[in-house]
Amino acid sequence: MVRISLDVMGGDFGPQVVIPGAARALERHPDIRFVLYGLEDQCVPLLDKYPKLKASSTFYASELAIAMDEKPSQALRRGRGKASMWQAIEAVSKGEADVIVSAGNTGALMAMSVFCLRMMAGIQRPAIAAIWPTLKGESIVLDVGATIGADAQQLMDFALMGGAMARALFEIERPTLGLLNVGVEEIKGQEEVKEAGRLIREASPDSIDYFGFVEGDDIGRGTVDVVVTEGFSGNIALKASEGTARQIAEYLRAAMSRTLLAKIGYILAKGAFDRLREKMDPRKVNGGVFLGLNGVVIKSHGGTDAEGFAAAIDVGYDMVRNGLKAKIENDLKKYHASLPSEGAASGMADEV
C-alpha cells in the first residue's frame, strides 16, 4: 500500500483535474490509498462521481486554498494548519502519507514543505528535479528553480541526490552524471561549477559515474542520466525547452494545413506524427521532485490536465516504491563518512 496525500485545490483547475487524475492513477496502481484535502463543497460532489476512488480515499475538509499567485510568505502565514496544501504536506510529516502531490503554487509548496518536513541532515538547500525527455529515453535535471546561485558544496549535494533519484526512478545501479557548463573543458565556467567538479572527482562516490562537464545540447541528447546545475540556469533551460516544444508543434501544425497536398501527406504520416506528439507531450513527464527534504514532495504543472496529474502521481508512486528517501540518506551518509573529520583537518592545518 502506497499512501498518497493530494492537495485537491492546487493548480489552475483544482478538483476538476486532481480528482479525475487520481482516478486514472488508481486504475494503474490499485495499491494506492489516497488522503485528499480540499474545500468540501467543491470536492465531495465530484468525488461521488468516482466510486472506486472514493472507496480508496479518505477526504478531509480544508478551510481555504492557496492561490497560484500568492506570495510564499503570505501563503505560509495564512495557510498554516488551514490550507489544503499545508494539510497534505503535514500528512507526510505525521506519517499518515508516504508522499504528497500538488499542482499548486510552487513557491508556497516549497516554503510549506521546508517548514513542515525540514531539511535532511547535511543538506543546506533543496532542489527541484525534473524528468527530461531525451533522444535516449529520459534523464533527470536539477535544480530547475529552488536554489538560485548554488555554491560548490550545494552542487555536490545535488549530484548525490540526483544520482539517488536516477537509481530509484530508472533502476540504474550507477547512473552517469554531468555538471552543466558553458563548455566541456575543465578551465571553462564559473568557479563554483569548477570547484563542484573537483569535489565530485575527489569524493568519487560509488553511487554515481561522474562524466564531467556537459553543455546545454547534451541535455536533450541524453549524454548523461543526471544533469546538475543551479536553479537559475536550470529554470531557464526548462522553460526554453518547453517553449521550443510548443514552437515546433505550431510549426508542424501550420505546415500540415497549408495546402491540400500537405494535408494528404499528414494523413499518410499520421502514425509518425502521433508518436512525435507523444514524445513532445509534457504531460508524459509531468512531476518535479523536491529533493533534500525529510519527505517526498511531487510538484505537478499547474496547468496540466487529468492525464498529466496522473503522471505526477505515477512519479510519486515510483519514488516511494523504490525507496528514494532511503537511497538519498544512505548516499549522504556514505559521503559524509568519507570526509576527513574536523579533528583530522585541524591537525593537518597545525602541521602546515
C-alpha positions, 0 to 999 in steps of 0.5 A: 500500500502506497499512501498518497496525500493530494492537495485537491485545490492546487493548480489552475483547475483544482478538483476538476483535474486532481480528482479525475487524475487520481482516478486514472492513477488508481486504475494503474496502481490499485495499491494506492490509498489516497488522503485528499484535502480540499474545500468540501463543497467543491470536492465531495460532489465530484468525488461521488462521481468516482466510486472506486476512488472514493472507496480508496480515499479518505477526504478531509475538509480544508478551510481555504486554498492557496492561490497560484499567485500568492506570495510564499510568505503570505501563503505560509502565514495564512495557510498554516494548519488551514490550507489544503496544501499545508494539510497534505504536506503535514500528512507526510510529516505525521506519517499518515502519507508516504508522499504528497502531490500538488499542482499548486503554487510552487513557491508556497509548496516549497516554503510549506514543505521546508517548514513542515518536513525540514531539511535532511541532515547535511543538506543546506538547500533543496532542489527541484528535479525534473524528468527530461525527455531525451533522444535516449529515453529520459534523464533527470535535471536539477535544480530547475528553480529552488536554489538560485546561485548554488555554491560548490558544496550545494552542487555536490549535494545535488549530484548525490541526490540526483544520482539517488533519484536516477537509481530509484526512478530508472533502476540504474545501479550507477547512473552517469552524471554531468555538471552543466557548463558553458563548455566541456573543458575543465578551465571553462565556467564559473568557479563554483561549477569548477570547484563542484567538479573537483569535489565530485572527482575527489569524493568519487562516490560509488553511487554515481559515474561522474562524466564531467562537464556537459553543455546545454545540447547534451541535455536533450541528447541524453549524454548523461542520466543526471544533469546538475546545475543551479536553479537559475540556469536550470529554470531557464533551460526548462522553460526554453525547452518547453517553449521550443516544444510548443514552437515546433508543434505550431510549426508542424501544425501550420505546415500540415494545413497549408495546402491540400497536398500537405494535408494528404501527406499528414494523413499518410504520416499520421502514425509518425506524427502521433508518436512525435506528439507523444514524445513532445507531450509534457504531460508524459513527464509531468512531476518535479521532485523536491529533493533534500527534504525529510519527505517526498514532495511531487510538484505537478504543472499547474496547468496540466490536465487529468492525464498529466496529474496522473503522471505526477502521481505515477512519479510519486508512486515510483519514488516511494516504491523504490525507496528514494528517501532511503537511497538519498540518506544512505548516499549522504551518509556514505559521503559524509563518512568519507570526509576527513573529520574536523579533528583530522583537518585541524591537525593537518592545518597545525602541521602546515 
